[in-house]
């Protein structure tokens, strides 16, 4: 599997994360303190997805907000479609937020066809088995080990338990895609930026920094996204990631908005405000006021 670690610090808020990629798998392990993730302030995706999201919450709070309020207390396992998490066709039927000191969770994005749970137009809560929780905690502890192979092994074990618990089909296997030279090449280029939480805005910027032609980069990215099941293109993926990080940063009230803009790669507060406006969001100042309320 392909693994990258990152740390995001803003004011008194911190986030540690680990990204794990495999064939048909995009897994994100996150530990946050002093930061709130709230999808009411994020633009919905413009296209539908063929992926499902399995979220394991180990500590903190996960709240559904719309259309009705419901709190899931950890440890818990939630299964839904990626369309519920990210929205689709420019609409978001369900909103939620998560927070805690710490909030520790992981989400695994896998093909919808490999999920045995029904009713994924909403969040489905599943009582976790003892083995599933043990495997999830092992993956969560990978932050302290800082060992890519150990992280990959923990992710494989969790997948195997999800199969044993009849949540995933047996065919779901996250196989390391290292046999493809193009995927190894693009991951070598992308990993340093992922680990610095540096959101590149254009392929041209990545091309300059890596010395790889735009044509080759486009082919390599296509191979990677097809392998891991990422439906959106580079531009849309990086645009949404930057907005997510910006909104997350705005939830920390002591950090100046100018610092939030700089930390996620906007050239100025005005540039971030334009990006918010283009995405149909309120101004950064209004978003912060709503978040901190």
CORWOPE-V466863 format. One record per residue. N is the residue number from 1. SS is DSSP state (a for helix, b for strand, c for the rest). OMEGA is omega in whole degrees, -180 to 180 (999 if undefined). NEAR is the number of other C-alpha atoms within 8 Angstrom. Layout:
n->N ss->SS omega->OMEGA near->NEAR
n->N ss->SS omega->OMEGA near->NEAR
This chain:
n->1 ss->c omega->177 near->11
n->2 ss->b omega->-173 near->11
n->3 ss->b omega->173 near->11
n->4 ss->b omega->179 near->11
n->5 ss->b omega->-180 near->10
n->6 ss->b omega->176 near->11
n->7 ss->b omega->-177 near->11
n->8 ss->b omega->-178 near->8
n->9 ss->b omega->179 near->8
n->10 ss->b omega->-176 near->12
n->11 ss->c omega->177 near->8
n->12 ss->c omega->179 near->9
n->13 ss->b omega->178 near->12
n->14 ss->b omega->173 near->13
n->15 ss->b omega->170 near->12
n->16 ss->b omega->-179 near->12
n->17 ss->b omega->173 near->12
n->18 ss->b omega->178 near->12
n->19 ss->b omega->179 near->12
n->20 ss->b omega->-179 near->14
n->21 ss->b omega->175 near->13
n->22 ss->b omega->180 near->14
n->23 ss->c omega->-179 near->12
n->24 ss->c omega->-176 near->13
n->25 ss->b omega->166 near->14
n->26 ss->b omega->-178 near->14
n->27 ss->b omega->-180 near->11
n->28 ss->b omega->177 near->11
n->29 ss->b omega->-174 near->13
n->30 ss->b omega->171 near->13
n->31 ss->b omega->-179 near->11
n->32 ss->b omega->173 near->15
n->33 ss->b omega->176 near->12
n->34 ss->c omega->-180 near->12
n->35 ss->c omega->-178 near->14
n->36 ss->c omega->175 near->12
n->37 ss->b omega->-173 near->10
n->38 ss->b omega->-174 near->13
n->39 ss->a omega->175 near->9
n->40 ss->a omega->-176 near->6
n->41 ss->a omega->179 near->8
n->42 ss->c omega->179 near->10
n->43 ss->c omega->177 near->10
n->44 ss->c omega->177 near->11
n->45 ss->c omega->-180 near->12
n->46 ss->c omega->-177 near->9
n->47 ss->c omega->178 near->7
n->48 ss->c omega->-179 near->9
n->49 ss->c omega->175 near->9
n->50 ss->c omega->-179 near->9
n->51 ss->b omega->172 near->11
n->52 ss->b omega->179 near->14
n->53 ss->b omega->174 near->13
n->54 ss->b omega->-178 near->11
n->55 ss->b omega->175 near->11
n->56 ss->b omega->180 near->12
n->57 ss->b omega->-178 near->14
n->58 ss->b omega->176 near->12
n->59 ss->b omega->-178 near->11
n->60 ss->b omega->-176 near->14
n->61 ss->b omega->175 near->12
n->62 ss->b omega->-175 near->12
n->63 ss->b omega->166 near->11
n->64 ss->b omega->-177 near->12
n->65 ss->b omega->-180 near->11
n->66 ss->b omega->9 near->9
n->67 ss->c omega->177 near->7
n->68 ss->c omega->-176 near->6
n->69 ss->c omega->177 near->8
n->70 ss->b omega->-180 near->7
n->71 ss->b omega->175 near->8
n->72 ss->b omega->-179 near->8
n->73 ss->b omega->-179 near->8
n->74 ss->c omega->-2 near->9
n->75 ss->c omega->-180 near->10
n->76 ss->b omega->177 near->13
n->77 ss->b omega->-180 near->12
n->78 ss->b omega->-179 near->11
n->79 ss->b omega->178 near->14
n->80 ss->b omega->175 near->15
n->81 ss->b omega->177 near->15
n->82 ss->a omega->177 near->13
n->83 ss->a omega->177 near->10
n->84 ss->a omega->-177 near->14
n->85 ss->a omega->-173 near->10
n->86 ss->a omega->-171 near->9
n->87 ss->c omega->180 near->16
n->88 ss->b omega->179 near->14
n->89 ss->c omega->177 near->9
n->90 ss->c omega->-179 near->10
n->91 ss->b omega->178 near->9
n->92 ss->c omega->-177 near->10
n->93 ss->c omega->-177 near->8
n->94 ss->c omega->175 near->12
n->95 ss->b omega->-178 near->13
n->96 ss->b omega->175 near->12
n->97 ss->b omega->178 near->12
n->98 ss->b omega->-178 near->12
n->99 ss->b omega->178 near->15
n->100 ss->b omega->180 near->13
n->101 ss->b omega->7 near->8
n->102 ss->b omega->163 near->11
n->103 ss->b omega->-179 near->16
n->104 ss->b omega->-177 near->13
n->105 ss->b omega->175 near->13
n->106 ss->b omega->170 near->13
n->107 ss->b omega->-180 near->11
n->108 ss->b omega->180 near->11
n->109 ss->b omega->-173 near->13
n->110 ss->b omega->179 near->13
n->111 ss->b omega->178 near->12
n->112 ss->a omega->-177 near->9
n->113 ss->a omega->-179 near->5
n->114 ss->a omega->-179 near->10
n->115 ss->b omega->-177 near->11
n->116 ss->c omega->-179 near->9
n->117 ss->c omega->179 near->8
n->118 ss->c omega->178 near->4
n->119 ss->c omega->-173 near->7
n->120 ss->c omega->170 near->11
n->121 ss->c omega->174 near->7
n->122 ss->c omega->175 near->9
n->123 ss->c omega->177 near->9
n->124 ss->b omega->-179 near->9
n->125 ss->b omega->-179 near->8
n->126 ss->b omega->177 near->8
n->127 ss->c omega->-177 near->6
n->128 ss->c omega->174 near->9
n->129 ss->c omega->179 near->7
n->130 ss->a omega->-179 near->6
n->131 ss->a omega->179 near->7
n->132 ss->a omega->179 near->11
n->133 ss->a omega->178 near->10
n->134 ss->a omega->179 near->8
n->135 ss->a omega->179 near->13
n->136 ss->a omega->179 near->13
n->137 ss->a omega->177 near->9
n->138 ss->a omega->178 near->9
n->139 ss->a omega->178 near->12
n->140 ss->a omega->179 near->12
n->141 ss->c omega->-180 near->8
n->142 ss->a omega->177 near->11
n->143 ss->a omega->-175 near->9
n->144 ss->a omega->-178 near->5
n->145 ss->a omega->-179 near->7
n->146 ss->c omega->-178 near->7
n->147 ss->c omega->-176 near->7
n->148 ss->a omega->-178 near->8
n->149 ss->a omega->178 near->6
n->150 ss->a omega->176 near->9
n->151 ss->a omega->180 near->12
n->152 ss->a omega->179 near->12
n->153 ss->a omega->179 near->8
n->154 ss->a omega->178 near->12
n->155 ss->a omega->178 near->11
n->156 ss->a omega->-180 near->9
n->157 ss->a omega->179 near->9
n->158 ss->a omega->177 near->12
n->159 ss->a omega->180 near->12
n->160 ss->a omega->178 near->8
n->161 ss->a omega->176 near->11
n->162 ss->a omega->174 near->11
n->163 ss->a omega->-179 near->12
n->164 ss->a omega->-180 near->8
n->165 ss->c omega->177 near->8
n->166 ss->c omega->173 near->8
n->167 ss->c omega->177 near->10
n->168 ss->b omega->174 near->14
n->169 ss->c omega->-180 near->10
n->170 ss->c omega->-178 near->6
n->171 ss->c omega->-178 near->5
n->172 ss->c omega->180 near->10
n->173 ss->c omega->179 near->8
n->174 ss->c omega->-177 near->12
n->175 ss->c omega->180 near->7
n->176 ss->c omega->-177 near->10
n->177 ss->c omega->-175 near->12
n->178 ss->c omega->180 near->8
n->179 ss->c omega->179 near->6
n->180 ss->c omega->-178 near->7
n->181 ss->a omega->-178 near->7
n->182 ss->a omega->-178 near->10
n->183 ss->a omega->176 near->13
n->184 ss->a omega->-178 near->11
n->185 ss->a omega->-177 near->9
n->186 ss->a omega->178 near->12
n->187 ss->a omega->176 near->9
n->188 ss->a omega->180 near->8
n->189 ss->a omega->-173 near->10
n->190 ss->a omega->-171 near->8
n->191 ss->a omega->180 near->9
n->192 ss->a omega->-180 near->8
n->193 ss->a omega->177 near->11
n->194 ss->a omega->-177 near->12
n->195 ss->a omega->176 near->11
n->196 ss->c omega->-174 near->8
n->197 ss->c omega->179 near->10
n->198 ss->c omega->-176 near->9
n->199 ss->c omega->178 near->11
n->200 ss->c omega->-174 near->10
n->201 ss->c omega->-175 near->8
n->202 ss->c omega->173 near->7
n->203 ss->a omega->179 near->11
n->204 ss->a omega->179 near->7
n->205 ss->a omega->178 near->9
n->206 ss->a omega->179 near->10
n->207 ss->a omega->180 near->12
n->208 ss->a omega->-175 near->8
n->209 ss->a omega->-177 near->6
n->210 ss->a omega->-178 near->7
n->211 ss->c omega->179 near->6
n->212 ss->c omega->-179 near->8
n->213 ss->c omega->179 near->7
n->214 ss->a omega->-179 near->9
n->215 ss->a omega->180 near->6
n->216 ss->a omega->178 near->8
n->217 ss->a omega->-179 near->12
n->218 ss->a omega->179 near->9
n->219 ss->a omega->-179 near->9
n->220 ss->a omega->179 near->12
n->221 ss->a omega->178 near->11
n->222 ss->a omega->178 near->8
n->223 ss->a omega->-178 near->10
n->224 ss->a omega->-177 near->11
n->225 ss->a omega->177 near->10
n->226 ss->a omega->-178 near->9
n->227 ss->a omega->-175 near->11
n->228 ss->a omega->177 near->12
n->229 ss->c omega->177 near->13
n->230 ss->c omega->-172 near->9
n->231 ss->c omega->-174 near->8
n->232 ss->c omega->-179 near->6
n->233 ss->c omega->-176 near->7
n->234 ss->a omega->-176 near->8
n->235 ss->a omega->-179 near->8
n->236 ss->a omega->-180 near->8
n->237 ss->a omega->-179 near->9
n->238 ss->a omega->178 near->11
n->239 ss->a omega->-178 near->9
n->240 ss->a omega->178 near->9
n->241 ss->a omega->180 near->9
n->242 ss->a omega->179 near->11
n->243 ss->a omega->179 near->11
n->244 ss->a omega->-180 near->9
n->245 ss->a omega->179 near->9
n->246 ss->a omega->180 near->11
n->247 ss->a omega->177 near->15
n->248 ss->a omega->180 near->12
n->249 ss->a omega->-180 near->12
n->250 ss->a omega->179 near->14
n->251 ss->c omega->177 near->12
n->252 ss->c omega->-168 near->15
n->253 ss->c omega->-176 near->8
n->254 ss->c omega->-178 near->6
n->255 ss->c omega->177 near->12
n->256 ss->c omega->-180 near->7
n->257 ss->a omega->178 near->10
n->258 ss->a omega->179 near->8
n->259 ss->a omega->177 near->9
n->260 ss->a omega->-179 near->13
n->261 ss->a omega->-179 near->14
n->262 ss->a omega->-174 near->10
n->263 ss->a omega->-179 near->8
n->264 ss->c omega->170 near->12
n->265 ss->c omega->174 near->10
n->266 ss->c omega->-177 near->10
n->267 ss->c omega->-178 near->8
n->268 ss->c omega->175 near->9
n->269 ss->a omega->180 near->10
n->270 ss->a omega->179 near->6
n->271 ss->a omega->178 near->9
n->272 ss->a omega->179 near->12
n->273 ss->a omega->178 near->10
n->274 ss->a omega->179 near->8
n->275 ss->a omega->177 near->9
n->276 ss->a omega->-179 near->13
n->277 ss->a omega->179 near->10
n->278 ss->a omega->180 near->7
n->279 ss->c omega->-180 near->7
n->280 ss->c omega->-179 near->7
n->281 ss->c omega->172 near->10
n->282 ss->c omega->-180 near->8
n->283 ss->c omega->176 near->9
n->284 ss->a omega->179 near->12
n->285 ss->a omega->180 near->7
n->286 ss->a omega->178 near->8
n->287 ss->a omega->178 near->12
n->288 ss->a omega->-178 near->12
n->289 ss->a omega->179 near->8
n->290 ss->a omega->-180 near->7
n->291 ss->a omega->-176 near->10
n->292 ss->a omega->172 near->8
n->293 ss->c omega->999 near->4
